[in-house]
Amino acid sequence: MANKAALVGGPDDLPERIVPAAAPGEDLKIPHRGGYEHFKATPRRQEGPEGPLPVYEWWERTEIAE
């Protein structure tokens, strides 16, 4: 089973809040509405459907270059 992470913050309309986790030390970059939402790992954990999940917190949005 793949590792999962819980996302907090960012746009209210993100389709998923439980996503595949990045490798330790890496940020998550989620494609959304023509750009990317960036999430950084925190030391927090959140209970999820498969047990405790690492929490990643939103910190910025970047646009996809055309």
C-alpha positions, 0 to 999 in steps of 0.5 A: 500500500502506498504512503498517504498524506493529509493536506491542510490549507489551500483552495477549498475546492481541492478534490482530494485531501488524502493524497499519495505522500512524497518521499521524506523531505520532499514537498507535495505539488498538486496540479489544480486549476491551471497551476500547482498547489504546493504543500510542505511537510509538518511534524503533525499527524492526523488520523485518517482512514488507514491510520495516522497520516503525516500532515502537509500544509499549503504554502504557495501556488504557482502557475503552469507556464504556457 
